[in-house]
Amino acid sequence: MAATTRRAQQVQQAMLRGGRASQGLGRAQAHRVSSRGASVLNARRFPAERVSLARNVRSLASAQAEVPPLAEGTVAYEKQDYAVVELGGSQVIVEVGGVYDTNRLEAEPGSIIKLNRVLLVKSQGNNDLRLGKPYVEEATVEAEVVQHKKAKKVVVYKMQPKKHTRSKRGHRQHETTIKVVKISV
């Protein structure tokens, strides 16, 4: 580590003196040193900025972001109840107020649906965790259907080598966006 640092200092001094040929430095080595923070090549072109360039690099490295303290009685993040729901062939961790995209559901936008396939429910109030075998009995998640849409396009490209056969086709999966309204046990 120390040898690398010493070599980097030698390269910087050579660049500031005005030549890389005298030190046997190639263009790649000079660029590598210049990309570490301070632009050595610019310091060589503009001699007046040589001294301030080193100071600016040091001051930026030691700068710290100041985060204002929270007011008394406030919490940065309040834990919420959550549930693991089987939805559209996959398992999704949902919270109240969360918006999720799933495979297309047969429901009108604006309607409320009940999800009965609840695998796990965690209530933060009494620190209760219920795990189903496979589903939690009498647990439901109510969600509002926000919209129906299509996902981003997936390009399906098939090619058979040496046969001159190629096909390119796009596919957009139909999705439903839901917003969780209530988790009940």
Accessible surface in RSA format (square Angstrom, percent):
REM  Atomic radii and reference values for relative SASA: ProtOr
REM  Chains: A
REM  Algorithm: Lee & Richards
REM  Probe-radius: 1.40
REM  Slices: 20
REM RES _ NUM      All-atoms   Total-Side   Main-Chain    Non-polar    All polar
REM                ABS   REL    ABS   REL    ABS   REL    ABS   REL    ABS   REL
RES MET A   1   195.54 101.3 152.22 100.7  43.31 103.1 125.92 107.1  69.62  92.2
RES ALA A   2    76.97  70.8  64.20  99.1  12.77  29.0  70.10  98.7   6.87  18.2
RES ALA A   3    63.70  58.6  56.58  87.3   7.12  16.2  57.46  80.9   6.24  16.5
RES THR A   4    79.72  56.7  73.72  74.7   6.00  14.3  49.73  66.8  29.98  45.3
RES THR A   5    64.32  45.7  60.47  61.3   3.84   9.2  51.29  68.9  13.02  19.7
RES ARG A   6   142.67  59.9 140.77  71.8   1.91   4.5  48.86  66.8  93.82  56.9
RES ARG A   7    95.46  40.1  93.65  47.7   1.81   4.3  54.22  74.1  41.25  25.0
RES ALA A   8    17.50  16.1  15.43  23.8   2.08   4.7  17.25  24.3   0.26   0.7
RES GLN A   9    96.17  53.8  95.20  69.6   0.98   2.3  25.38  54.0  70.79  53.7
RES GLN A  10    77.09  43.1  74.70  54.6   2.39   5.7  23.87  50.8  53.22  40.4
RES VAL A  11     3.99   2.6   3.54   3.2   0.45   1.1   3.99   3.5   0.00   0.0
RES GLN A  12    68.44  38.3  68.44  50.0   0.00   0.0   8.37  17.8  60.08  45.6
RES GLN A  13   101.24  56.6  99.36  72.6   1.88   4.5  27.69  58.9  73.56  55.8
RES ALA A  14     0.68   0.6   0.00   0.0   0.68   1.5   0.52   0.7   0.15   0.4
RES MET A  15     0.16   0.1   0.16   0.1   0.00   0.0   0.16   0.1   0.00   0.0
RES LEU A  16    62.72  34.9  59.41  42.5   3.31   8.3  59.77  42.0   2.96   8.0
RES ARG A  17   160.53  67.4 120.62  61.5  39.91  95.0  77.34 105.7  83.19  50.4
RES GLY A  18    41.13  50.7   0.00   N/A  41.13  50.7  16.56  45.4  24.57  55.0
RES GLY A  19    26.09  32.2   0.00   N/A  26.09  32.2  22.77  62.5   3.32   7.4
RES ARG A  20    62.64  26.3  60.05  30.6   2.60   6.2  10.36  14.2  52.29  31.7
RES ALA A  21    94.07  86.5  68.13 105.1  25.95  59.0  75.49 106.3  18.58  49.2
RES SER A  22    98.99  83.6  54.94  73.3  44.05 101.5  58.62 124.8  40.37  56.6
RES GLN A  23    69.96  39.1  49.71  36.3  20.25  48.2   6.46  13.8  63.50  48.2
RES GLY A  24    64.01  78.9   0.00   N/A  64.01  78.9  37.53 103.0  26.47  59.3
RES LEU A  25     9.88   5.5   0.21   0.1   9.68  24.3   0.84   0.6   9.04  24.3
RES GLY A  26    37.56  46.3   0.00   N/A  37.56  46.3  34.23  93.9   3.33   7.5
RES ARG A  27   174.05  73.1 166.62  84.9   7.43  17.7  67.69  92.5 106.37  64.5
RES ALA A  28    68.25  62.7  55.71  86.0  12.54  28.5  63.37  89.2   4.87  12.9
RES GLN A  29    63.59  35.6  62.90  46.0   0.69   1.6  14.27  30.4  49.32  37.4
RES ALA A  30     2.41   2.2   2.28   3.5   0.13   0.3   2.28   3.2   0.13   0.3
RES HIS A  31   109.46  59.8 108.91  75.7   0.56   1.4  74.82  77.1  34.64  40.3
RES ARG A  32   130.86  54.9 128.64  65.6   2.22   5.3  50.88  69.5  79.98  48.5
RES VAL A  33    11.37   7.5   9.57   8.7   1.80   4.3   9.57   8.3   1.80   4.9
RES SER A  34    13.33  11.3   6.96   9.3   6.37  14.7   3.33   7.1  10.01  14.0
RES SER A  35    77.64  65.6  40.12  53.5  37.53  86.4  36.02  76.7  41.62  58.3
RES ARG A  36   139.56  58.6 101.17  51.6  38.39  91.4  62.58  85.5  76.98  46.7
RES GLY A  37    56.58  69.8   0.00   N/A  56.58  69.8  27.78  76.2  28.79  64.5
RES ALA A  38    18.17  16.7  10.85  16.7   7.32  16.7  13.17  18.5   5.00  13.2
RES SER A  39    37.81  32.0  35.72  47.7   2.09   4.8  26.69  56.8  11.12  15.6
RES VAL A  40     5.52   3.6   5.22   4.7   0.30   0.7   5.52   4.8   0.00   0.0
RES LEU A  41    54.64  30.4  53.33  38.2   1.30   3.3  53.65  37.7   0.98   2.6
RES ASN A  42    61.18  42.2  61.15  59.1   0.03   0.1   9.24  22.3  51.94  50.2
RES ALA A  43     2.52   2.3   1.50   2.3   1.02   2.3   2.34   3.3   0.18   0.5
RES ARG A  44    87.35  36.7  74.97  38.2  12.38  29.5   8.43  11.5  78.92  47.8
RES ARG A  45   159.87  67.1 133.05  67.8  26.82  63.9  53.66  73.3 106.21  64.4
RES PHE A  46   109.85  55.0 107.96  66.9   1.88   4.9 109.85  66.6   0.00   0.0
RES PRO A  47    84.06  61.3  73.91  67.4  10.14  36.9  74.07  61.2   9.99  62.1
RES ALA A  48    98.81  90.9  62.53  96.5  36.28  82.5  75.44 106.2  23.37  61.9
RES GLU A  49    88.95  51.1  88.53  67.0   0.41   1.0  26.36  51.0  62.59  51.1
RES ARG A  50    84.07  35.3  74.72  38.1   9.35  22.3  19.92  27.2  64.15  38.9
RES VAL A  51    97.02  63.8  90.52  81.9   6.50  15.7  96.20  83.6   0.82   2.2
RES SER A  52    50.33  42.5  49.36  65.9   0.96   2.2  39.11  83.3  11.21  15.7
RES LEU A  53    42.13  23.5  41.16  29.4   0.96   2.4  42.13  29.6   0.00   0.0
RES ALA A  54    47.66  43.8  39.91  61.6   7.75  17.6  45.77  64.5   1.89   5.0
RES ARG A  55   151.91  63.8 148.63  75.8   3.28   7.8  46.54  63.6 105.37  63.9
RES ASN A  56    82.05  56.6  81.84  79.1   0.21   0.5  15.51  37.3  66.54  64.3
RES VAL A  57    55.95  36.8  53.62  48.5   2.33   5.6  54.81  47.6   1.14   3.1
RES ARG A  58   159.61  67.0 154.55  78.8   5.07  12.1  72.19  98.7  87.42  53.0
RES SER A  59    64.64  54.6  52.77  70.4  11.86  27.3  48.35 103.0  16.29  22.8
RES LEU A  60   137.42  76.5 121.84  87.2  15.58  39.2 122.08  85.7  15.34  41.3
RES ALA A  61    87.67  80.6  48.54  74.9  39.13  89.0  60.73  85.5  26.93  71.3
RES SER A  62    83.91  70.9  59.87  79.9  24.03  55.4  52.05 110.8  31.86  44.6
RES ALA A  63    72.08  66.3  42.56  65.7  29.52  67.2  52.11  73.4  19.97  52.9
RES GLN A  64   160.75  89.9 131.73  96.3  29.03  69.1  43.64  92.9 117.11  88.8
RES ALA A  65    98.05  90.2  61.49  94.9  36.56  83.2  70.44  99.2  27.61  73.1
RES GLU A  66   167.79  96.3 136.09 103.0  31.70  75.5  53.98 104.4 113.81  92.9
RES VAL A  67   128.12  84.3 101.84  92.2  26.29  63.3 102.97  89.5  25.16  68.2
RES PRO A  68   108.71  79.2  94.01  85.7  14.70  53.4 100.51  83.0   8.20  50.9
RES PRO A  69   128.36  93.5 100.24  91.4  28.12 102.2 110.75  91.4  17.61 109.4
RES LEU A  70   114.13  63.6  88.50  63.3  25.63  64.4  90.39  63.5  23.74  63.9
RES ALA A  71    71.41  65.7  52.24  80.6  19.17  43.6  63.09  88.9   8.31  22.0
RES GLU A  72   178.04 102.2 146.40 110.8  31.63  75.3  65.95 127.6 112.08  91.5
RES GLY A  73    84.86 104.6   0.00   N/A  84.86 104.6  44.12 121.1  40.73  91.2
RES THR A  74    77.47  55.1  57.09  57.9  20.38  48.6  60.71  81.5  16.76  25.3
RES VAL A  75   105.20  69.2  77.64  70.3  27.57  66.4  80.40  69.9  24.80  67.3
RES ALA A  76    87.85  80.8  50.71  78.3  37.14  84.5  55.14  77.7  32.70  86.6
RES TYR A  77   141.83  66.2 126.11  71.8  15.71  40.9 115.24  86.6  26.58  32.8
RES GLU A  78   131.33  75.4 122.05  92.3   9.28  22.1  41.30  79.9  90.03  73.5
RES LYS A  79   146.77  71.6 132.82  81.5  13.94  33.2  76.21  68.6  70.56  75.2
RES GLN A  80    78.21  43.7  70.86  51.8   7.36  17.5  21.25  45.2  56.96  43.2
RES ASP A  81    52.69  36.9  48.74  48.5   3.95   9.3   6.29  14.8  46.40  46.3
RES TYR A  82    64.56  30.1  64.56  36.7   0.00   0.0  33.49  25.2  31.07  38.3
RES ALA A  83     0.00   0.0   0.00   0.0   0.00   0.0   0.00   0.0   0.00   0.0
RES VAL A  84    25.67  16.9  25.67  23.2   0.00   0.0  25.67  22.3   0.00   0.0
RES VAL A  85     0.05   0.0   0.05   0.0   0.00   0.0   0.05   0.0   0.00   0.0
RES GLU A  86    50.22  28.8  41.92  31.7   8.30  19.8  10.77  20.8  39.45  32.2
RES LEU A  87     8.53   4.7   5.26   3.8   3.27   8.2   7.02   4.9   1.50   4.0
RES GLY A  88    33.60  41.4   0.00   N/A  33.60  41.4  16.98  46.6  16.62  37.2
RES GLY A  89    82.22 101.4   0.00   N/A  82.22 101.4  39.61 108.7  42.61  95.4
RES SER A  90    60.49  51.1  53.12  70.9   7.38  17.0  45.10  96.0  15.40  21.6
RES GLN A  91   123.43  69.0  94.09  68.8  29.34  69.9  21.76  46.3 101.67  77.1
RES VAL A  92    32.44  21.3  29.18  26.4   3.26   7.8  32.44  28.2   0.00   0.0
RES ILE A  93   114.08  64.9 101.18  75.4  12.90  31.1 101.18  72.9  12.90  35.0
RES VAL A  94     0.00   0.0   0.00   0.0   0.00   0.0   0.00   0.0   0.00   0.0
RES GLU A  95    54.88  31.5  54.88  41.5   0.00   0.0  11.03  21.3  43.85  35.8
RES VAL A  96    64.13  42.2  55.95  50.6   8.18  19.7  55.95  48.6   8.18  22.2
RES GLY A  97    40.90  50.4   0.00   N/A  40.90  50.4  23.05  63.3  17.85  40.0
RES GLY A  98    18.62  23.0   0.00   N/A  18.62  23.0  17.95  49.3   0.67   1.5
RES VAL A  99    89.00  58.6  61.74  55.9  27.25  65.7  61.74  53.6  27.25  73.9
RES TYR A 100    48.04  22.4  43.10  24.5   4.94  12.9  39.36  29.6   8.67  10.7
RES ASP A 101    75.55  52.9  45.65  45.4  29.91  70.7  14.09  33.2  61.46  61.3
RES THR A 102    11.14   7.9   1.62   1.6   9.52  22.7  11.14  15.0   0.00   0.0
RES ASN A 103    70.61  48.7  67.54  65.3   3.07   7.4  14.27  34.3  56.34  54.5
RES ARG A 104    95.22  40.0  72.82  37.1  22.40  53.3  26.84  36.7  68.38  41.4
RES LEU A 105    40.03  22.3  36.54  26.1   3.49   8.8  38.45  27.0   1.58   4.3
RES GLU A 106   174.04  99.9 136.79 103.5  37.25  88.7  70.11 135.6 103.93  84.9
RES ALA A 107    24.24  22.3   7.23  11.2  17.00  38.7  17.56  24.7   6.67  17.7
RES GLU A 108   131.71  75.6 129.64  98.1   2.07   4.9  54.96 106.3  76.75  62.7
RES PRO A 109    72.09  52.5  49.47  45.1  22.62  82.2  49.91  41.2  22.18 137.8
RES GLY A 110    50.66  62.5   0.00   N/A  50.66  62.5  26.51  72.8  24.15  54.1
RES SER A 111    41.31  34.9  31.86  42.5   9.46  21.8  39.97  85.1   1.35   1.9
RES ILE A 112    96.88  55.1  68.74  51.2  28.14  67.8  68.74  49.5  28.14  76.4
RES ILE A 113    31.75  18.1  27.64  20.6   4.11   9.9  31.75  22.9   0.00   0.0
RES LYS A 114   133.19  65.0 109.26  67.0  23.93  57.0  54.43  49.0  78.76  83.9
RES LEU A 115    18.64  10.4  15.53  11.1   3.11   7.8  18.64  13.1   0.00   0.0
RES ASN A 116    97.50  67.2  83.91  81.1  13.59  32.7  28.62  68.9  68.88  66.6
RES ARG A 117   133.33  56.0 132.37  67.5   0.96   2.3  26.72  36.5 106.61  64.6
RES VAL A 118     0.30   0.2   0.30   0.3   0.00   0.0   0.30   0.3   0.00   0.0
RES LEU A 119    26.39  14.7  26.02  18.6   0.37   0.9  26.02  18.3   0.37   1.0
RES LEU A 120    31.93  17.8  31.93  22.8   0.00   0.0  31.93  22.4   0.00   0.0
RES VAL A 121     4.35   2.9   3.82   3.5   0.53   1.3   3.82   3.3   0.53   1.4
RES LYS A 122    36.07  17.6  36.07  22.1   0.00   0.0  14.46  13.0  21.61  23.0
RES SER A 123    26.55  22.4  26.41  35.2   0.14   0.3  22.82  48.6   3.73   5.2
RES GLN A 124    51.84  29.0  34.69  25.4  17.14  40.8  13.46  28.6  38.38  29.1
RES GLY A 125    82.16 101.3   0.00   N/A  82.16 101.3  46.30 127.1  35.86  80.3
RES ASN A 126   113.66  78.4  82.91  80.1  30.75  74.0  44.18 106.3  69.48  67.2
RES ASN A 127   111.78  77.1  91.47  88.4  20.31  48.9  25.09  60.4  86.69  83.8
RES ASP A 128    48.78  34.2  44.71  44.5   4.07   9.6  10.63  25.0  38.15  38.0
RES LEU A 129   100.07  55.7  74.72  53.5  25.35  63.7  74.72  52.5  25.35  68.2
RES ARG A 130   113.13  47.5 109.42  55.8   3.71   8.8  28.79  39.3  84.34  51.1
RES LEU A 131   125.14  69.7 100.66  72.0  24.48  61.5 100.66  70.7  24.48  65.9
RES GLY A 132    13.83  17.1   0.00   N/A  13.83  17.1   3.23   8.9  10.60  23.7
RES LYS A 133   193.42  94.4 157.78  96.8  35.64  84.9 108.01  97.2  85.42  91.0
RES PRO A 134    92.27  67.2  82.76  75.4   9.51  34.6  90.22  74.5   2.05  12.7
RES TYR A 135    79.15  37.0  70.15  39.9   9.00  23.4  53.30  40.1  25.85  31.9
RES VAL A 136    13.67   9.0   7.63   6.9   6.04  14.6   9.76   8.5   3.91  10.6
RES GLU A 137   151.73  87.1 134.49 101.7  17.24  41.0  55.02 106.4  96.71  79.0
RES GLU A 138   157.70  90.5 126.00  95.3  31.70  75.5  53.94 104.3 103.76  84.7
RES ALA A 139     3.39   3.1   0.29   0.4   3.10   7.1   0.29   0.4   3.10   8.2
RES THR A 140    32.90  23.4  32.41  32.9   0.49   1.2  25.09  33.7   7.81  11.8
RES VAL A 141     0.18   0.1   0.18   0.2   0.00   0.0   0.18   0.2   0.00   0.0
RES GLU A 142    34.81  20.0  34.79  26.3   0.02   0.1   1.46   2.8  33.35  27.2
RES ALA A 143     0.00   0.0   0.00   0.0   0.00   0.0   0.00   0.0   0.00   0.0
RES GLU A 144    61.51  35.3  61.51  46.5   0.00   0.0   3.46   6.7  58.05  47.4
RES VAL A 145     0.40   0.3   0.00   0.0   0.40   1.0   0.00   0.0   0.40   1.1
RES VAL A 146    68.92  45.3  50.71  45.9  18.21  43.9  53.74  46.7  15.17  41.2
RES GLN A 147    79.59  44.5  78.91  57.7   0.68   1.6  17.45  37.1  62.14  47.1
RES HIS A 148    58.18  31.8  33.82  23.5  24.36  62.3  28.94  29.8  29.23  34.0
RES LYS A 149    73.23  35.7  63.38  38.9   9.85  23.5  37.88  34.1  35.35  37.7
RES LYS A 150   101.79  49.7  87.29  53.6  14.50  34.5  33.18  29.9  68.61  73.1
RES ALA A 151    23.11  21.3  17.73  27.4   5.39  12.3  23.11  32.5   0.00   0.0
RES LYS A 152   186.60  91.0 174.66 107.2  11.94  28.4 122.27 110.1  64.33  68.5
RES LYS A 153   131.40  64.1 103.85  63.7  27.55  65.6  48.85  44.0  82.55  87.9
RES VAL A 154    91.87  60.5  88.39  80.0   3.48   8.4  91.87  79.8   0.00   0.0
RES VAL A 155    84.43  55.6  58.91  53.3  25.52  61.5  58.91  51.2  25.52  69.2
RES VAL A 156    62.31  41.0  57.94  52.4   4.37  10.5  61.23  53.2   1.08   2.9
RES TYR A 157   121.21  56.6  92.30  52.5  28.91  75.2  76.26  57.3  44.96  55.4
RES LYS A 158   136.85  66.8 131.58  80.7   5.27  12.5  78.49  70.6  58.36  62.2
RES MET A 159    95.34  49.4  66.79  44.2  28.55  68.0  55.23  47.0  40.11  53.1
RES GLN A 160   102.46  57.3 101.43  74.1   1.03   2.4  27.70  59.0  74.76  56.7
RES PRO A 161    89.75  65.4  80.35  73.2   9.41  34.2  83.85  69.2   5.90  36.7
RES LYS A 162   207.28 101.1 155.65  95.5  51.63 122.9 115.47 103.9  91.82  97.8
RES LYS A 163   142.21  69.4 118.82  72.9  23.39  55.7  70.28  63.3  71.93  76.6
RES HIS A 164   165.86  90.6 144.13 100.2  21.72  55.6 100.39 103.5  65.46  76.2
RES THR A 165    69.13  49.2  65.47  66.4   3.66   8.7  51.21  68.8  17.92  27.1
RES ARG A 166   130.88  55.0  98.55  50.2  32.32  77.0  39.47  53.9  91.41  55.4
RES SER A 167    59.51  50.3  51.98  69.4   7.53  17.3  48.18 102.6  11.32  15.9
RES LYS A 168   153.13  74.7 118.60  72.8  34.53  82.2  61.29  55.2  91.84  97.8
RES ARG A 169   182.85  76.8 177.40  90.4   5.45  13.0  59.26  81.0 123.59  74.9
RES GLY A 170    38.06  46.9   0.00   N/A  38.06  46.9   6.21  17.0  31.85  71.3
RES HIS A 171    94.23  51.5  89.73  62.4   4.49  11.5  68.20  70.3  26.02  30.3
RES ARG A 172   108.36  45.5  97.61  49.8  10.75  25.6  20.12  27.5  88.24  53.5
RES GLN A 173    83.05  46.4  81.33  59.4   1.72   4.1  25.72  54.7  57.34  43.5
RES HIS A 174    85.80  46.9  85.15  59.2   0.65   1.7  57.74  59.5  28.05  32.6
RES GLU A 175    35.33  20.3  35.33  26.7   0.00   0.0   0.87   1.7  34.46  28.1
RES THR A 176     0.00   0.0   0.00   0.0   0.00   0.0   0.00   0.0   0.00   0.0
RES THR A 177     8.61   6.1   8.61   8.7   0.00   0.0   8.61  11.6   0.00   0.0
RES ILE A 178     0.00   0.0   0.00   0.0   0.00   0.0   0.00   0.0   0.00   0.0
RES LYS A 179    89.35  43.6  89.35  54.8   0.00   0.0  31.84  28.7  57.51  61.3
RES VAL A 180     1.41   0.9   0.00   0.0   1.41   3.4   0.00   0.0   1.41   3.8
RES VAL A 181    69.20  45.5  54.11  49.0  15.09  36.4  58.01  50.4  11.19  30.3
RES LYS A 182   102.43  50.0 100.72  61.8   1.71   4.1  53.27  47.9  49.16  52.4
RES ILE A 183    26.00  14.8   2.86   2.1  23.14  55.8   2.86   2.1  23.14  62.8
RES SER A 184    35.73  30.2  30.69  41.0   5.04  11.6  27.00  57.5   8.73  12.2
RES VAL A 185    79.83  52.5  28.55  25.8  51.29 123.6  34.99  30.4  44.85 121.6
END  Absolute sums over single chains surface
CHAIN  1 A    14136.2      11402.7       2733.5       7628.7       6507.5
END  Absolute sums over all chains
TOTAL         14136.2      11402.7       2733.5       7628.7       6507.5
